[in-house]
Amino acid sequence: MPSLERIFSGALLSLALVAGCAGGTASIEDTWRSPNARYGELTNVVTLSMSRNQTISRSWEDQLAAQLRKRGVRSTPAYAVLSEEDLSDRNRALSALRAAGYNGVVTMRLIGKDTQLKYVPTLDEYWGYWGDAWGGEAIPETVVRIEVNAYSLHGNRLVWSGISKSTDPEDLRQLIGDVTTVVSRELDKEKIIPGTPAST
């Protein structure tokens, strides 16, 4: 029969694993806002993923466009308005977007995926009775970082940039949903987009 210490230590480790894999893991780690950014200037934008995987790219573009629409922005996935030829030529793409009436582009790209060890104290370290004879547990933790840039097509200006941090996302669907939600919220908070009363 397993000892009481082993049972409690195992329970603590399980709780830590559940907490690490729970939903809603994305946060904004770092941001920059142009001092020349105008209040709510991005009102009609294209969302553009830099992923080479077309299926993944479309999922990112769709989700971010949907989140931005909830916050009062006319937003369209890039795949719906730009051809492969457009995407291979920056100036051609910009001309096509301006001609279609868009005033901004919000891009996303993966900049890092790292696995690190997370230390979890065992029972004796919580209660302080048995000393440190058994030590703690080290469990792997995956951290994914996504860079998001918002550009104004008036003058080709970068008006906002941010890096999201996601810890132990359960799957790609959760990662995309969490990141696009926190990014759209941050763009609203920074007044890069008009926003809506419902988004506060």
C-alpha positions as MATLAB code, in Angstrom:
seq = 'MPSLERIFSGALLSLALVAGCAGGTASIEDTWRSPNARYGELTNVVTLSMSRNQTISRSWEDQLAAQLRKRGVRSTPAYAVLSEEDLSDRNRALSALRAAGYNGVVTMRLIGKDTQLKYVPTLDEYWGYWGDAWGGEAIPETVVRIEVNAYSLHGNRLVWSGISKSTDPEDLRQLIGDVTTVVSRELDKEKIIPGTPAST';
ca = [
       0.000    0.000    0.000;
       1.417    3.392   -0.884;
       2.420    5.596    2.024;
       0.460    8.683    3.070;
       3.346   10.876    1.974;
       3.367    9.336   -1.515;
      -0.403    9.713   -1.870;
      -0.349   13.385   -0.909;
       2.726   14.118   -3.010;
       1.056   12.493   -6.008;
      -2.102   14.515   -5.428;
      -0.129   17.761   -5.317;
       1.643   16.872   -8.543;
      -1.675   16.057  -10.246;
      -3.145   19.387   -9.173;
      -0.127   21.198  -10.579;
      -0.479   19.366  -13.881;
      -4.171   20.225  -14.115;
      -3.495   23.884  -13.312;
      -0.774   23.997  -15.968;
      -3.085   22.560  -18.642;
      -6.239   24.473  -17.775;
      -7.922   26.688  -20.385;
      -7.321   30.410  -20.694;
      -3.531   30.180  -20.484;
      -2.596   33.060  -22.779;
      -1.410   36.439  -21.550;
       0.268   39.481  -23.060;
       3.905   39.389  -22.049;
       5.171   42.563  -23.693;
       3.724   45.399  -25.785;
       4.792   48.519  -27.630;
       2.507   51.331  -28.810;
       3.606   53.961  -31.285;
       3.452   57.486  -29.849;
       1.995   58.482  -33.232;
      -0.855   55.967  -33.116;
      -4.212   57.697  -33.429;
      -7.228   56.812  -31.328;
      -9.164   53.967  -32.919;
      -7.467   54.378  -36.296;
      -7.727   50.753  -37.406;
     -11.348   50.296  -38.382;
     -11.185   48.041  -41.443;
      -8.376   45.507  -41.266;
      -7.037   42.293  -42.729;
      -5.723   39.581  -40.406;
      -2.615   37.870  -41.764;
      -0.896   34.763  -40.387;
       2.745   34.139  -41.238;
       2.431   30.346  -40.868;
       3.471   28.258  -43.876;
       0.787   25.702  -43.035;
      -2.297   26.872  -44.919;
      -4.797   25.155  -42.615;
      -3.228   26.602  -39.477;
      -2.816   29.990  -41.126;
      -6.494   30.181  -42.033;
      -7.523   29.209  -38.516;
      -5.460   32.041  -37.028;
      -6.801   34.557  -39.536;
     -10.412   33.461  -39.045;
     -10.261   33.548  -35.254;
      -8.543   36.920  -34.967;
     -10.923   38.444  -37.517;
     -13.886   37.106  -35.518;
     -12.532   38.506  -32.237;
     -11.888   41.921  -33.776;
     -15.405   42.024  -35.226;
     -16.757   41.557  -31.710;
     -14.945   44.773  -30.818;
     -16.376   46.914  -33.580;
     -13.731   46.397  -36.271;
     -14.473   45.396  -39.849;
     -12.012   42.547  -40.227;
     -11.337   40.023  -42.970;
      -8.946   37.054  -43.148;
      -6.143   37.702  -45.630;
      -6.800   34.477  -47.529;
     -10.211   35.848  -48.527;
      -8.829   38.954  -50.224;
      -5.187   38.310  -51.191;
      -3.926   35.812  -53.756;
      -0.658   33.919  -53.483;
       0.755   36.312  -56.059;
      -0.275   39.262  -53.896;
       1.355   37.730  -50.835;
       4.610   37.158  -52.698;
       4.890   40.878  -53.494;
       4.548   43.276  -50.556;
       3.885   46.380  -52.632;
       1.295   44.576  -54.729;
      -0.455   43.345  -51.590;
      -0.511   46.816  -50.032;
      -1.900   48.341  -53.201;
      -4.629   45.704  -53.389;
      -5.639   46.283  -49.762;
      -5.748   50.060  -50.100;
      -7.794   49.770  -53.297;
     -10.284   47.585  -51.429;
     -10.676   50.192  -48.684;
      -8.690   48.573  -45.872;
      -6.762   50.813  -43.501;
      -4.844   48.258  -41.459;
      -3.213   44.845  -41.266;
      -2.772   42.731  -38.140;
      -0.122   40.037  -38.529;
       0.677   37.007  -36.377;
       3.711   34.745  -36.278;
       5.179   32.105  -33.996;
       8.446   33.311  -32.474;
       9.125   30.618  -29.897;
       8.098   27.252  -28.492;
      10.122   26.088  -25.518;
       9.878   23.269  -23.028;
      11.218   23.961  -19.573;
      11.083   22.221  -16.203;
       8.660   23.575  -13.616;
       9.432   22.822   -9.978;
       6.525   21.561   -7.848;
       7.078   21.268   -4.063;
       6.175   17.934   -2.465;
       4.074   17.439    0.641;
       6.929   17.709    3.135;
       7.921   21.097    1.713;
       4.365   22.368    2.216;
       4.013   21.074    5.762;
       7.636   21.430    6.819;
       7.548   18.347    9.080;
       9.750   15.778    7.348;
      12.392   18.237    6.170;
      13.690   18.182    2.601;
      14.587   14.495    2.391;
      12.327   13.751   -0.580;
      12.762   16.997   -2.496;
      10.320   18.289   -5.130;
       9.045   17.242   -8.525;
      10.154   18.721  -11.848;
       7.525   18.560  -14.585;
       7.869   19.718  -18.209;
       6.080   22.956  -19.109;
       5.596   24.143  -22.688;
       5.634   27.893  -23.371;
       4.519   29.252  -26.755;
       5.066   32.868  -27.796;
       3.248   34.603  -30.649;
       4.212   38.014  -32.018;
       1.349   40.224  -33.214;
       1.899   43.461  -35.135;
      -0.726   46.025  -36.117;
       0.067   48.245  -39.096;
      -1.702   51.300  -40.441;
      -1.841   51.433  -44.238;
      -1.718   55.228  -44.019;
       2.007   55.745  -44.242;
       2.839   52.059  -43.719;
       3.257   52.589  -39.982;
       3.630   50.015  -37.219;
       1.228   51.301  -34.567;
       1.253   48.439  -32.066;
       3.257   45.306  -31.352;
       2.772   42.653  -28.727;
       4.011   39.232  -27.656;
       1.620   36.707  -26.176;
       2.719   33.934  -23.849;
       0.771   30.673  -23.611;
       1.611   28.023  -21.033;
       0.789   24.370  -21.695;
      -2.002   24.916  -24.244;
      -4.084   21.763  -24.522;
      -4.179   21.887  -28.319;
      -3.896   24.224  -31.275;
      -7.574   25.179  -31.111;
      -7.236   26.374  -27.529;
      -4.003   28.204  -28.307;
      -5.560   30.102  -31.210;
      -8.709   30.939  -29.261;
      -6.835   32.179  -26.192;
      -4.253   34.231  -28.066;
      -6.713   35.945  -30.415;
      -8.944   36.806  -27.458;
      -6.216   38.464  -25.375;
      -4.723   40.231  -28.412;
      -8.041   41.762  -29.481;
      -8.655   42.836  -25.884;
      -5.246   44.509  -25.730;
      -5.783   46.338  -29.031;
      -9.057   47.623  -27.598;
      -7.416   48.619  -24.311;
      -4.666   50.497  -26.139;
      -7.290   52.258  -28.312;
      -5.739   51.032  -31.538;
      -9.210   49.875  -32.594;
     -12.510   51.665  -31.892;
     -13.823   49.044  -29.471;
     -17.386   48.586  -28.329;
     -19.194   49.012  -24.964;
     -19.592   45.230  -24.821;
     -15.824   44.716  -24.857;
     -15.142   46.517  -21.576;
];
